[in-house]
Structures are given as structure tokens and as C-alpha cells.
Amino acid sequence: MTKSSNQRKQKMAQYLEQLDEFNWHHPTKVKEMADSQHERETRTYYLAQVSLILFNNYQQSYMQIADMLKLSSRTVHKYVHNNHQDFENLDELREALSDGEDW
């Protein structure tokens, strides 16, 4: 792996941790909200956005994205083809996640 690949993987790990930030800030509510339709939709939205950025900006394959996000390649394919990209890059996505508007 090249240095940029390692850096990209490290950044991706950080971004994925932010997806679960709500769980850390509200541990007593996590179980109650796990079945919430809104929470599932929000999680799906951000996973789709990460998938789209990796696919369009970094030319990652469905299998590579699935491996990084711990999803099936079929799910990644669905995310890429059924959604539109709202963020230009991973930094914009990270900023949106750190703002926590949806939490």
C-alpha cells in the first residue's frame, strides 16, 4: 500500500467512527432509538454518501467499499445507484457529521 492509501484508510476509519458518535453521546437512548425509522434513514443516508464519494472521487470498486464499510457489495451497489452525491468530498461529509444536526 502507498502512503496515500494508508492515510485514506485512516481518515475513513475516523469518518466511520463519527457515524456512531450518537451512540457515545447518548448511550441510554441507543437501544430505544435503534428501531427508529429516522435513525435508520439517517445512517443509511450517510453510508450512501460515503459510498458515493469513494466510488466517484476515489474510483473504489463495490467490493472495496463494501470491505471498508463492512457492508455487502450488493448494498453498496444499491447505495451508489439509488442516491445522488450531496457532498463534494470526505471533508464536507465529516463536517456535516461533526455538526450533528441530525442527531
Backbone as XML, in Angstrom:
<?xml version="1.0"?>
<chain id="A" units="angstrom">
  <residue number="1" name="MET">
    <atom name="N" x="0.829" y="-1.183" z="0.000"/>
    <atom name="CA" x="0.000" y="0.000" z="0.000"/>
    <atom name="C" x="0.872" y="1.244" z="0.000"/>
  </residue>
  <residue number="2" name="THR">
    <atom name="N" x="0.390" y="2.254" z="-0.656"/>
    <atom name="CA" x="1.130" y="3.505" z="-0.669"/>
    <atom name="C" x="0.766" y="4.328" z="0.556"/>
  </residue>
  <residue number="3" name="LYS">
    <atom name="N" x="1.555" y="5.353" z="0.782"/>
    <atom name="CA" x="1.313" y="6.215" z="1.937"/>
    <atom name="C" x="-0.061" y="6.873" z="1.845"/>
  </residue>
  <residue number="4" name="SER">
    <atom name="N" x="-0.458" y="7.305" z="0.643"/>
    <atom name="CA" x="-1.769" y="7.951" z="0.495"/>
    <atom name="C" x="-2.907" y="6.963" z="0.743"/>
  </residue>
  <residue number="5" name="SER">
    <atom name="N" x="-2.732" y="5.704" z="0.370"/>
    <atom name="CA" x="-3.755" y="4.696" z="0.656"/>
    <atom name="C" x="-3.904" y="4.489" z="2.147"/>
  </residue>
  <residue number="6" name="ASN">
    <atom name="N" x="-2.783" y="4.437" z="2.847"/>
    <atom name="CA" x="-2.842" y="4.283" z="4.303"/>
    <atom name="C" x="-3.506" y="5.486" z="4.948"/>
  </residue>
  <residue number="7" name="GLN">
    <atom name="N" x="-3.169" y="6.663" z="4.483"/>
    <atom name="CA" x="-3.788" y="7.874" z="5.039"/>
    <atom name="C" x="-5.284" y="7.884" z="4.761"/>
  </residue>
  <residue number="8" name="ARG">
    <atom name="N" x="-5.678" y="7.478" z="3.564"/>
    <atom name="CA" x="-7.087" y="7.433" z="3.201"/>
    <atom name="C" x="-7.834" y="6.453" z="4.090"/>
  </residue>
  <residue number="9" name="LYS">
    <atom name="N" x="-7.234" y="5.288" z="4.335"/>
    <atom name="CA" x="-7.875" y="4.295" z="5.199"/>
    <atom name="C" x="-8.004" y="4.811" z="6.629"/>
  </residue>
  <residue number="10" name="GLN">
    <atom name="N" x="-6.991" y="5.533" z="7.106"/>
    <atom name="CA" x="-7.054" y="6.100" z="8.451"/>
    <atom name="C" x="-8.166" y="7.137" z="8.536"/>
  </residue>
  <residue number="11" name="LYS">
    <atom name="N" x="-8.266" y="8.005" z="7.525"/>
    <atom name="CA" x="-9.331" y="9.002" z="7.508"/>
    <atom name="C" x="-10.697" y="8.325" z="7.462"/>
  </residue>
  <residue number="12" name="MET">
    <atom name="N" x="-10.802" y="7.285" z="6.643"/>
    <atom name="CA" x="-12.068" y="6.576" z="6.530"/>
    <atom name="C" x="-12.471" y="5.979" z="7.874"/>
  </residue>
  <residue number="13" name="ALA">
    <atom name="N" x="-11.535" y="5.425" z="8.582"/>
    <atom name="CA" x="-11.829" y="4.862" z="9.901"/>
    <atom name="C" x="-12.347" y="5.949" z="10.839"/>
  </residue>
  <residue number="14" name="GLN">
    <atom name="N" x="-11.751" y="7.130" z="10.772"/>
    <atom name="CA" x="-12.205" y="8.243" z="11.610"/>
    <atom name="C" x="-13.622" y="8.662" z="11.233"/>
  </residue>
  <residue number="15" name="TYR">
    <atom name="N" x="-13.911" y="8.746" z="9.935"/>
    <atom name="CA" x="-15.242" y="9.143" z="9.493"/>
    <atom name="C" x="-16.296" y="8.125" z="9.914"/>
  </residue>
  <residue number="16" name="LEU">
    <atom name="N" x="-15.949" y="6.864" z="9.817"/>
    <atom name="CA" x="-16.898" y="5.828" z="10.216"/>
    <atom name="C" x="-17.171" y="5.857" z="11.716"/>
  </residue>
  <residue number="17" name="GLU">
    <atom name="N" x="-16.158" y="6.202" z="12.494"/>
    <atom name="CA" x="-16.362" y="6.331" z="13.931"/>
    <atom name="C" x="-17.360" y="7.441" z="14.222"/>
  </residue>
  <residue number="18" name="GLN">
    <atom name="N" x="-17.323" y="8.504" z="13.430"/>
    <atom name="CA" x="-18.255" y="9.603" z="13.642"/>
    <atom name="C" x="-19.689" y="9.203" z="13.334"/>
  </residue>
  <residue number="19" name="LEU">
    <atom name="N" x="-19.873" y="8.233" z="12.465"/>
    <atom name="CA" x="-21.229" y="7.765" z="12.195"/>
    <atom name="C" x="-21.880" y="7.220" z="13.461"/>
  </residue>
  <residue number="20" name="ASP">
    <atom name="N" x="-21.077" y="6.662" z="14.344"/>
    <atom name="CA" x="-21.592" y="6.110" z="15.594"/>
    <atom name="C" x="-21.442" y="7.067" z="16.766"/>
  </residue>
  <residue number="21" name="GLU">
    <atom name="N" x="-21.148" y="8.334" z="16.484"/>
    <atom name="CA" x="-20.940" y="9.310" z="17.552"/>
    <atom name="C" x="-22.152" y="9.414" z="18.463"/>
  </residue>
  <residue number="22" name="PHE">
    <atom name="N" x="-23.329" y="9.338" z="17.890"/>
    <atom name="CA" x="-24.542" y="9.433" z="18.686"/>
    <atom name="C" x="-24.557" y="8.384" z="19.787"/>
  </residue>
  <residue number="23" name="ASN">
    <atom name="N" x="-24.102" y="7.186" z="19.461"/>
    <atom name="CA" x="-24.097" y="6.095" z="20.436"/>
    <atom name="C" x="-23.266" y="6.444" z="21.663"/>
  </residue>
  <residue number="24" name="TRP">
    <atom name="N" x="-22.189" y="7.179" z="21.463"/>
    <atom name="CA" x="-21.319" y="7.532" z="22.573"/>
    <atom name="C" x="-21.904" y="8.670" z="23.400"/>
  </residue>
  <residue number="25" name="HIS">
    <atom name="N" x="-22.578" y="9.604" z="22.761"/>
    <atom name="CA" x="-23.116" y="10.751" z="23.482"/>
    <atom name="C" x="-24.448" y="10.466" z="24.166"/>
  </residue>
  <residue number="26" name="HIS">
    <atom name="N" x="-25.161" y="9.476" z="23.698"/>
    <atom name="CA" x="-26.473" y="9.160" z="24.256"/>
    <atom name="C" x="-26.619" y="7.656" z="24.484"/>
  </residue>
  <residue number="27" name="PRO">
    <atom name="N" x="-25.770" y="7.065" z="25.330"/>
    <atom name="CA" x="-25.785" y="5.598" z="25.464"/>
    <atom name="C" x="-27.098" y="5.025" z="25.984"/>
  </residue>
  <residue number="28" name="THR">
    <atom name="N" x="-27.833" y="5.769" z="26.806"/>
    <atom name="CA" x="-29.084" y="5.219" z="27.335"/>
    <atom name="C" x="-30.200" y="5.228" z="26.309"/>
  </residue>
  <residue number="29" name="LYS">
    <atom name="N" x="-30.095" y="6.080" z="25.315"/>
    <atom name="CA" x="-31.147" y="6.176" z="24.301"/>
    <atom name="C" x="-30.906" y="5.281" z="23.098"/>
  </residue>
  <residue number="30" name="VAL">
    <atom name="N" x="-29.708" y="4.748" z="22.989"/>
    <atom name="CA" x="-29.350" y="3.987" z="21.789"/>
    <atom name="C" x="-30.296" y="2.823" z="21.559"/>
  </residue>
  <residue number="31" name="LYS">
    <atom name="N" x="-30.551" y="2.056" z="22.588"/>
    <atom name="CA" x="-31.409" y="0.885" z="22.420"/>
    <atom name="C" x="-32.820" y="1.298" z="22.018"/>
  </residue>
  <residue number="32" name="GLU">
    <atom name="N" x="-33.334" y="2.349" z="22.651"/>
    <atom name="CA" x="-34.678" y="2.819" z="22.333"/>
    <atom name="C" x="-34.766" y="3.304" z="20.886"/>
  </residue>
  <residue number="33" name="MET">
    <atom name="N" x="-33.713" y="3.962" z="20.431"/>
    <atom name="CA" x="-33.748" y="4.575" z="19.115"/>
    <atom name="C" x="-33.259" y="3.658" z="18.000"/>
  </residue>
  <residue number="34" name="ALA">
    <atom name="N" x="-32.730" y="2.498" z="18.353"/>
    <atom name="CA" x="-32.188" y="1.599" z="17.340"/>
    <atom name="C" x="-33.240" y="1.206" z="16.310"/>
  </residue>
  <residue number="35" name="ASP">
    <atom name="N" x="-34.469" y="1.107" z="16.738"/>
    <atom name="CA" x="-35.541" y="0.719" z="15.828"/>
    <atom name="C" x="-36.222" y="1.906" z="15.173"/>
  </residue>
  <residue number="36" name="SER">
    <atom name="N" x="-35.769" y="3.074" z="15.513"/>
    <atom name="CA" x="-36.378" y="4.277" z="14.980"/>
    <atom name="C" x="-36.146" y="4.389" z="13.474"/>
  </residue>
  <residue number="37" name="GLN">
    <atom name="N" x="-37.188" y="4.634" z="12.754"/>
    <atom name="CA" x="-37.094" y="4.780" z="11.302"/>
    <atom name="C" x="-36.172" y="5.941" z="10.929"/>
  </residue>
  <residue number="38" name="HIS">
    <atom name="N" x="-36.267" y="7.031" z="11.647"/>
    <atom name="CA" x="-35.432" y="8.200" z="11.361"/>
    <atom name="C" x="-33.950" y="7.866" z="11.519"/>
  </residue>
  <residue number="39" name="GLU">
    <atom name="N" x="-33.606" y="7.162" z="12.556"/>
    <atom name="CA" x="-32.203" y="6.801" z="12.783"/>
    <atom name="C" x="-31.686" y="5.878" z="11.696"/>
  </residue>
  <residue number="40" name="ARG">
    <atom name="N" x="-32.498" y="4.932" z="11.273"/>
    <atom name="CA" x="-32.089" y="4.028" z="10.193"/>
    <atom name="C" x="-31.900" y="4.800" z="8.896"/>
  </residue>
  <residue number="41" name="GLU">
    <atom name="N" x="-32.817" y="5.713" z="8.616"/>
    <atom name="CA" x="-32.708" y="6.506" z="7.394"/>
    <atom name="C" x="-31.472" y="7.400" z="7.413"/>
  </residue>
  <residue number="42" name="THR">
    <atom name="N" x="-31.180" y="8.001" z="8.560"/>
    <atom name="CA" x="-30.009" y="8.865" z="8.687"/>
    <atom name="C" x="-28.733" y="8.060" z="8.497"/>
  </residue>
  <residue number="43" name="ARG">
    <atom name="N" x="-28.648" y="6.919" z="9.121"/>
    <atom name="CA" x="-27.465" y="6.064" z="8.983"/>
    <atom name="C" x="-27.298" y="5.616" z="7.532"/>
  </residue>
  <residue number="44" name="THR">
    <atom name="N" x="-28.401" y="5.205" z="6.912"/>
    <atom name="CA" x="-28.367" y="4.781" z="5.522"/>
    <atom name="C" x="-27.925" y="5.927" z="4.614"/>
  </residue>
  <residue number="45" name="TYR">
    <atom name="N" x="-28.430" y="7.122" z="4.880"/>
    <atom name="CA" x="-28.069" y="8.287" z="4.075"/>
    <atom name="C" x="-26.561" y="8.530" z="4.109"/>
  </residue>
  <residue number="46" name="TYR">
    <atom name="N" x="-25.990" y="8.536" z="5.302"/>
    <atom name="CA" x="-24.561" y="8.823" z="5.422"/>
    <atom name="C" x="-23.697" y="7.679" z="4.862"/>
  </residue>
  <residue number="47" name="LEU">
    <atom name="N" x="-24.126" y="6.454" z="5.029"/>
    <atom name="CA" x="-23.390" y="5.343" z="4.411"/>
    <atom name="C" x="-23.449" y="5.439" z="2.892"/>
  </residue>
  <residue number="48" name="ALA">
    <atom name="N" x="-24.595" y="5.846" z="2.366"/>
    <atom name="CA" x="-24.712" y="6.029" z="0.922"/>
    <atom name="C" x="-23.804" y="7.159" z="0.449"/>
  </residue>
  <residue number="49" name="GLN">
    <atom name="N" x="-23.727" y="8.235" z="1.217"/>
    <atom name="CA" x="-22.866" y="9.356" z="0.834"/>
    <atom name="C" x="-21.393" y="8.955" z="0.850"/>
  </residue>
  <residue number="50" name="VAL">
    <atom name="N" x="-20.984" y="8.207" z="1.866"/>
    <atom name="CA" x="-19.600" y="7.720" z="1.910"/>
    <atom name="C" x="-19.338" y="6.818" z="0.703"/>
  </residue>
  <residue number="51" name="SER">
    <atom name="N" x="-20.284" y="5.938" z="0.406"/>
    <atom name="CA" x="-20.136" y="5.029" z="-0.736"/>
    <atom name="C" x="-20.000" y="5.809" z="-2.040"/>
  </residue>
  <residue number="52" name="LEU">
    <atom name="N" x="-20.833" y="6.808" z="-2.221"/>
    <atom name="CA" x="-20.779" y="7.612" z="-3.441"/>
    <atom name="C" x="-19.460" y="8.359" z="-3.582"/>
  </residue>
  <residue number="53" name="ILE">
    <atom name="N" x="-18.981" y="8.920" z="-2.498"/>
    <atom name="CA" x="-17.708" y="9.643" z="-2.540"/>
    <atom name="C" x="-16.573" y="8.690" z="-2.884"/>
  </residue>
  <residue number="54" name="LEU">
    <atom name="N" x="-16.559" y="7.531" z="-2.241"/>
    <atom name="CA" x="-15.498" y="6.560" z="-2.527"/>
    <atom name="C" x="-15.576" y="6.060" z="-3.968"/>
  </residue>
  <residue number="55" name="PHE">
    <atom name="N" x="-16.774" y="5.855" z="-4.459"/>
    <atom name="CA" x="-16.952" y="5.352" z="-5.817"/>
    <atom name="C" x="-16.603" y="6.413" z="-6.858"/>
  </residue>
  <residue number="56" name="ASN">
    <atom name="N" x="-17.151" y="7.612" z="-6.699"/>
    <atom name="CA" x="-16.975" y="8.667" z="-7.700"/>
    <atom name="C" x="-15.639" y="9.397" z="-7.594"/>
  </residue>
  <residue number="57" name="ASN">
    <atom name="N" x="-15.200" y="9.695" z="-6.384"/>
    <atom name="CA" x="-13.996" y="10.512" z="-6.210"/>
    <atom name="C" x="-12.716" y="9.688" z="-6.155"/>
  </residue>
  <residue number="58" name="TYR">
    <atom name="N" x="-12.812" y="8.466" z="-5.630"/>
    <atom name="CA" x="-11.605" y="7.657" z="-5.416"/>
    <atom name="C" x="-11.588" y="6.383" z="-6.272"/>
  </residue>
  <residue number="59" name="GLN">
    <atom name="N" x="-12.580" y="6.239" z="-7.132"/>
    <atom name="CA" x="-12.672" y="5.105" z="-8.054"/>
    <atom name="C" x="-12.501" y="3.756" z="-7.352"/>
  </residue>
  <residue number="60" name="GLN">
    <atom name="N" x="-13.112" y="3.627" z="-6.192"/>
    <atom name="CA" x="-13.090" y="2.367" z="-5.467"/>
    <atom name="C" x="-14.192" y="1.463" z="-6.028"/>
  </residue>
  <residue number="61" name="SER">
    <atom name="N" x="-13.952" y="0.171" z="-6.041"/>
    <atom name="CA" x="-14.950" y="-0.780" z="-6.524"/>
    <atom name="C" x="-16.000" y="-1.040" z="-5.442"/>
  </residue>
  <residue number="62" name="TYR">
    <atom name="N" x="-17.095" y="-1.657" z="-5.845"/>
    <atom name="CA" x="-18.137" y="-2.009" z="-4.874"/>
    <atom name="C" x="-17.581" y="-2.914" z="-3.783"/>
  </residue>
  <residue number="63" name="MET">
    <atom name="N" x="-16.729" y="-3.855" z="-4.194"/>
    <atom name="CA" x="-16.148" y="-4.790" z="-3.228"/>
    <atom name="C" x="-15.225" y="-4.063" z="-2.249"/>
  </residue>
  <residue number="64" name="GLN">
    <atom name="N" x="-14.419" y="-3.140" z="-2.743"/>
    <atom name="CA" x="-13.517" y="-2.391" z="-1.863"/>
    <atom name="C" x="-14.313" y="-1.542" z="-0.879"/>
  </residue>
  <residue number="65" name="ILE">
    <atom name="N" x="-15.352" y="-0.883" z="-1.364"/>
    <atom name="CA" x="-16.187" y="-0.060" z="-0.493"/>
    <atom name="C" x="-16.893" y="-0.939" z="0.536"/>
  </residue>
  <residue number="66" name="ALA">
    <atom name="N" x="-17.421" y="-2.056" z="0.087"/>
    <atom name="CA" x="-18.107" y="-2.985" z="0.999"/>
    <atom name="C" x="-17.167" y="-3.446" z="2.098"/>
  </residue>
  <residue number="67" name="ASP">
    <atom name="N" x="-15.939" y="-3.720" z="1.744"/>
    <atom name="CA" x="-14.943" y="-4.150" z="2.723"/>
    <atom name="C" x="-14.660" y="-3.039" z="3.732"/>
  </residue>
  <residue number="68" name="MET">
    <atom name="N" x="-14.498" y="-1.816" z="3.256"/>
    <atom name="CA" x="-14.216" y="-0.690" z="4.153"/>
    <atom name="C" x="-15.376" y="-0.389" z="5.093"/>
  </residue>
  <residue number="69" name="LEU">
    <atom name="N" x="-16.597" y="-0.461" z="4.576"/>
    <atom name="CA" x="-17.774" y="-0.094" z="5.364"/>
    <atom name="C" x="-18.422" y="-1.279" z="6.071"/>
  </residue>
  <residue number="70" name="LYS">
    <atom name="N" x="-17.863" y="-2.459" z="5.834"/>
    <atom name="CA" x="-18.411" y="-3.686" z="6.428"/>
    <atom name="C" x="-19.874" y="-3.881" z="6.036"/>
  </residue>
  <residue number="71" name="LEU">
    <atom name="N" x="-20.112" y="-3.745" z="4.719"/>
    <atom name="CA" x="-21.424" y="-3.953" z="4.127"/>
    <atom name="C" x="-21.289" y="-4.997" z="3.027"/>
  </residue>
  <residue number="72" name="SER">
    <atom name="N" x="-22.408" y="-5.417" z="2.486"/>
    <atom name="CA" x="-22.340" y="-6.311" z="1.329"/>
    <atom name="C" x="-22.129" y="-5.461" z="0.078"/>
  </residue>
  <residue number="73" name="SER">
    <atom name="N" x="-21.503" y="-6.046" z="-0.928"/>
    <atom name="CA" x="-21.284" y="-5.307" z="-2.174"/>
    <atom name="C" x="-22.622" y="-4.996" z="-2.844"/>
  </residue>
  <residue number="74" name="ARG">
    <atom name="N" x="-23.597" y="-5.826" z="-2.622"/>
    <atom name="CA" x="-24.941" y="-5.585" z="-3.168"/>
    <atom name="C" x="-25.557" y="-4.321" z="-2.554"/>
  </residue>
  <residue number="75" name="THR">
    <atom name="N" x="-25.379" y="-4.141" z="-1.247"/>
    <atom name="CA" x="-25.876" y="-2.949" z="-0.568"/>
    <atom name="C" x="-25.168" y="-1.711" z="-1.089"/>
  </residue>
  <residue number="76" name="VAL">
    <atom name="N" x="-23.851" y="-1.800" z="-1.258"/>
    <atom name="CA" x="-23.082" y="-0.673" z="-1.779"/>
    <atom name="C" x="-23.563" y="-0.327" z="-3.187"/>
  </residue>
  <residue number="77" name="HIS">
    <atom name="N" x="-23.775" y="-1.322" z="-4.010"/>
    <atom name="CA" x="-24.274" y="-1.096" z="-5.376"/>
    <atom name="C" x="-25.604" y="-0.348" z="-5.327"/>
  </residue>
  <residue number="78" name="LYS">
    <atom name="N" x="-26.476" y="-0.773" z="-4.434"/>
    <atom name="CA" x="-27.778" y="-0.125" z="-4.279"/>
    <atom name="C" x="-27.606" y="1.333" z="-3.837"/>
  </residue>
  <residue number="79" name="TYR">
    <atom name="N" x="-26.726" y="1.569" z="-2.870"/>
    <atom name="CA" x="-26.475" y="2.939" z="-2.403"/>
    <atom name="C" x="-25.974" y="3.827" z="-3.537"/>
  </residue>
  <residue number="80" name="VAL">
    <atom name="N" x="-25.045" y="3.327" z="-4.328"/>
    <atom name="CA" x="-24.434" y="4.125" z="-5.392"/>
    <atom name="C" x="-25.448" y="4.450" z="-6.493"/>
  </residue>
  <residue number="81" name="HIS">
    <atom name="N" x="-26.302" y="3.495" z="-6.830"/>
    <atom name="CA" x="-27.211" y="3.699" z="-7.952"/>
    <atom name="C" x="-28.564" y="4.288" z="-7.571"/>
  </residue>
  <residue number="82" name="ASN">
    <atom name="N" x="-28.917" y="4.293" z="-6.305"/>
    <atom name="CA" x="-30.226" y="4.808" z="-5.900"/>
    <atom name="C" x="-30.157" y="6.149" z="-5.185"/>
  </residue>
  <residue number="83" name="ASN">
    <atom name="N" x="-28.973" y="6.734" z="-5.083"/>
    <atom name="CA" x="-28.813" y="8.006" z="-4.379"/>
    <atom name="C" x="-27.998" y="8.956" z="-5.223"/>
  </residue>
  <residue number="84" name="HIS">
    <atom name="N" x="-28.062" y="10.234" z="-4.870"/>
    <atom name="CA" x="-27.204" y="11.212" z="-5.521"/>
    <atom name="C" x="-26.217" y="11.752" z="-4.486"/>
  </residue>
  <residue number="85" name="GLN">
    <atom name="N" x="-25.080" y="12.175" z="-4.949"/>
    <atom name="CA" x="-23.999" y="12.628" z="-4.074"/>
    <atom name="C" x="-24.257" y="14.070" z="-3.642"/>
  </residue>
  <residue number="86" name="ASP">
    <atom name="N" x="-24.406" y="14.290" z="-2.335"/>
    <atom name="CA" x="-24.674" y="15.615" z="-1.794"/>
    <atom name="C" x="-23.410" y="16.320" z="-1.299"/>
  </residue>
  <residue number="87" name="PHE">
    <atom name="N" x="-22.333" y="15.580" z="-1.132"/>
    <atom name="CA" x="-21.093" y="16.150" z="-0.615"/>
    <atom name="C" x="-19.994" y="16.004" z="-1.670"/>
  </residue>
  <residue number="88" name="GLU">
    <atom name="N" x="-19.179" y="17.029" z="-1.798"/>
    <atom name="CA" x="-18.102" y="17.010" z="-2.783"/>
    <atom name="C" x="-16.968" y="16.068" z="-2.401"/>
  </residue>
  <residue number="89" name="ASN">
    <atom name="N" x="-16.711" y="15.962" z="-1.087"/>
    <atom name="CA" x="-15.577" y="15.159" z="-0.638"/>
    <atom name="C" x="-15.803" y="14.684" z="0.791"/>
  </residue>
  <residue number="90" name="LEU">
    <atom name="N" x="-14.858" y="13.902" z="1.281"/>
    <atom name="CA" x="-14.979" y="13.339" z="2.629"/>
    <atom name="C" x="-14.899" y="14.406" z="3.716"/>
  </residue>
  <residue number="91" name="ASP">
    <atom name="N" x="-14.170" y="15.489" z="3.455"/>
    <atom name="CA" x="-14.078" y="16.563" z="4.450"/>
    <atom name="C" x="-15.428" y="17.237" z="4.668"/>
  </residue>
  <residue number="92" name="GLU">
    <atom name="N" x="-16.169" y="17.470" z="3.590"/>
    <atom name="CA" x="-17.513" y="18.048" z="3.732"/>
    <atom name="C" x="-18.424" y="17.111" z="4.507"/>
  </residue>
  <residue number="93" name="LEU">
    <atom name="N" x="-18.315" y="15.836" z="4.225"/>
    <atom name="CA" x="-19.121" y="14.851" z="4.934"/>
    <atom name="C" x="-18.755" y="14.818" z="6.415"/>
  </residue>
  <residue number="94" name="ARG">
    <atom name="N" x="-17.471" y="14.851" z="6.698"/>
    <atom name="CA" x="-17.011" y="14.857" z="8.087"/>
    <atom name="C" x="-17.541" y="16.084" z="8.825"/>
  </residue>
  <residue number="95" name="GLU">
    <atom name="N" x="-17.515" y="17.215" z="8.160"/>
    <atom name="CA" x="-18.020" y="18.447" z="8.777"/>
    <atom name="C" x="-19.499" y="18.333" z="9.091"/>
  </residue>
  <residue number="96" name="ALA">
    <atom name="N" x="-20.270" y="17.778" z="8.174"/>
    <atom name="CA" x="-21.702" y="17.585" z="8.404"/>
    <atom name="C" x="-21.941" y="16.648" z="9.582"/>
  </residue>
  <residue number="97" name="LEU">
    <atom name="N" x="-21.146" y="15.593" z="9.679"/>
    <atom name="CA" x="-21.291" y="14.655" z="10.794"/>
    <atom name="C" x="-20.889" y="15.283" z="12.108"/>
  </residue>
  <residue number="98" name="SER">
    <atom name="N" x="-19.853" y="16.109" z="12.100"/>
    <atom name="CA" x="-19.405" y="16.703" z="13.353"/>
    <atom name="C" x="-20.354" y="17.789" z="13.826"/>
  </residue>
  <residue number="99" name="ASP">
    <atom name="N" x="-21.119" y="18.391" z="12.898"/>
    <atom name="CA" x="-22.127" y="19.376" z="13.298"/>
    <atom name="C" x="-23.263" y="18.715" z="14.068"/>
  </residue>
  <residue number="100" name="GLY">
    <atom name="N" x="-23.525" y="17.474" z="13.737"/>
    <atom name="CA" x="-24.520" y="16.697" z="14.472"/>
    <atom name="C" x="-25.942" y="17.181" z="14.321"/>
  </residue>
  <residue number="101" name="GLU">
    <atom name="N" x="-26.263" y="17.847" z="13.223"/>
    <atom name="CA" x="-27.602" y="18.378" z="13.043"/>
    <atom name="C" x="-28.672" y="17.298" z="13.089"/>
  </residue>
  <residue number="102" name="ASP">
    <atom name="N" x="-28.364" y="16.134" z="12.561"/>
    <atom name="CA" x="-29.359" y="15.072" z="12.517"/>
    <atom name="C" x="-29.452" y="14.299" z="13.825"/>
  </residue>
  <residue number="103" name="TRP">
    <atom name="N" x="-28.556" y="14.535" z="14.723"/>
    <atom name="CA" x="-28.596" y="13.784" z="15.972"/>
    <atom name="C" x="-29.458" y="14.510" z="16.934"/>
  </residue>
</chain>
